[in-house]
Structures are given as C-alpha cells and as structure tokens.
C-alpha cells in the first residue's frame, strides 16, 4: 500500500522565500548544515505525517476547506532565535491569528483525518522558519548563534492560504491545490 509523507505549513511569498533560502545557503556553507535546504522556507502548522495515496482526496478536501475558511492576515518575521543545541531559525512575531490558524489545522486533521501528531514531541506551537537544524553540529550551532543572535531581519507578508508539502524522496515540494478537485 503506497504511502507518502506530508506536512502542512504557511509558505511565504517568493521574494521572501528567496531571501531566507540565501540564509539557508549561508548556514550550509559556513556551518555545515544543509538539511534545511530540503524544503522551501515555511512555518509548520502540522508536523509530517504518512498518508495513503488512495485516500488523497480526503486530505485534499480538508486542505480545500481550510483554505476556503481562511481569513487573510499579516505575519511578521523578525530577527533570529534558537532551539539549543541544533536549531537556528527566523523568528515569527507573536501573532494570535497564526496561533488560531494552527489550532484550526490541528483540529481539522484530528477530526477529519484522525491524525494526532500535530506538534513536535507534544511541545506547544512555536512558529518559526528553520534555516539550520538536524545536521548542525553543536560546536557549529554555537558559532552560528553568535553570528546570528544580533543580526537584523524583518519581513512582513499576508497569509492567503495554507500549503500541503509532500516529500519526494529527496526533499519537500509544495502541492499545487488550485488544480486538485477533492
């Protein structure tokens, strides 16, 4: 039975994606952590989950409903922060509408799809855009932290939709839902 790996996220517009991807390249080149380059810049709303391909329409229906119900709002990316001892990320300014959207995604996935792995290790939602992790060695993490902790960054964008990303065996790609009938 064929299964694929998916997750649900907010993906910034192309210009901001390009800028953040450059930061990912900087982390890869200077600190030896390239794992973050396997996905487009994003804010995870639901952690990766396996889904049977023969049930894809159920997943598509949930995604379409989430996007139909979504009221646009602004998100601010501001500065950098860290999860010791391996994660460097672009921080997301406190945002009640983003927090509410994440709860709606989690609730829809639990209720409609029977998924219950929404958050990483049952930690509370902490929105961020990862630029270095997993393959970032501790020593390099602290060097990157020193370099990024006082570095300025500020982007703002409008959230128009949530995206479904699918793993292709090498990295993550955004599914194009405008062409999918549920």
N, C-alpha and C positions, 0 to 999 in steps of 0.2 A: 504494500500500500504506500503510495507516494505522498510524502510529507515535505513541506517547505518551512523554512524559518522566516518569521515576520516580526516586525515591531511597528509601533505607531508613534508618530512624532510630529512636531511643528518644525518645518524646514524654512529657514529664512530665504528671502529673495536672492536671486542670482548674484547681484553685486556684493552683498554681504557674505554669501557663501564663498565667493572668490577670495575675499579678504581673509576670512577665517581659514580657508584652505591654505593660504600662504603661511599662516601661523602654524598650521599642522606640519607643513614642509619645514619650517624653521625648527620645530621641535624634533622632527625626524633627522635633520641634518646636524644640528648642534648637540642633541641629547640622545640620539639613537633610538627614538621611539616613533615607529612608523605605523603602528596598529590603527591609530585614529584616522589614517588616510583611507581606510577601507569603507568608510561611509561618508556621505555628504554631511556638512555641519547641520546639527539638528538639536532639538530639545526633546528628549524622550518622554512620552506620555504613558506608554505601556512597554514594559520590558519584552525582549524577544520571546516568542512562543512558537511551537510547532503547530502546523495546521495541515490537515489532509486536503490535497488538491481537489479531490472530488467534492469537498464541501466549501470550495472557494466562494460560491455565490452567497452563502450565509455571511461570510466575512465581508464581501463586497457590499451587501445590504446594510450591515452595521456601519461601515465606513461612509456610505452614501447618506445614511440617516444622520450620523454625527455631523457631516458637512452641511446638510440641509438645515439642521437646527442651530448651527454655529452663528453667533453674532460677532462680527469683526471687532477686534480690539488691538491696542498697541502693546508691543513688548520692547523693553529696553535692555540691551546688552551693555554691561558696564564693568570694565576692569576685568581682573583675573582673580581666581581663587583656587583652592587646592583641597584634595582629599588625600591626607598622608597615608601611605608613603609613596603613592604611584600616580595620582591623577592631577593633571593641570587642566583648568577649564576657563572658558569665558563665562563670567558670572551673569546671571539674569536678575535684574532689579525686581524687588518684591512686587508681585502682581496678582491680585486677588482673582482677576478674570482668568488668568492662566491656571491658577490653582483650581478654580471651579471647572475649567475645561478638562483638566487631568482627572478630576473626580468623575465627570460625566463619561469620559472614555473608559475608565476603570469599571464603572457601574454598567455601562453598555456591554463591555466584554464579559463581565461576570454573568449578567442576566441573560444576554442573548447567545453568547458563545460558550458559557461555562468555563471561562478562563479565570484563574485566580493566582497568577504570578505577576501581578501588575507592577509591583515595586521591587527594587533590588534588595534582596535579603531582608525583606519586611521593613526596610528603612523608610522614613517619611519622604514624600516627594520633595526634591531639592533641584529645581530647574537649573540647567547649565548646558553649555556647549563644550564637550570634551575636545581638547586639542592634543593631549598626550596621556597615555594610560597603559595598562597591561604590560607592555614590553619596555616600560620606562624603569630602569634600574634605580634603586634607592639613592645611590650617590648622585646620579644624574637628575633625579627628581629634585634634590635639594639645590643643585646648581641652577636648574630651570626655575625653581621657586624664587631664588634670589634675583634672577634676571627679570621675571615677570611680575613680582609682587607689587612693584610701584609703577608699572608701565600703564600708560593711559590707553583706554579703548572705550568708545561709546558709539553704539549703533541703535537705531530705533526702526522698527518695521511694524506693519499691520499684519495680523494673523487673519487670513481669509479662509483657511482650511487646515484640516489635519491630514497627514500623509501616511500611507502604508508603505513600509520599506520591506523588500524581500531580499534574502541572501541568495546569491547566485553561485555559491561555492567558493568564491574568492572575496567578495565584498558585498555591500548593500546598495540596492538601487531603489529609487522612488517608483512606485507603481503609478501608472497614469490612469486615474479613475474616471476621467471625463469620457473615456471610451469603453467603460465597463458597464454592462447592463446587469443589474442584480437580480 
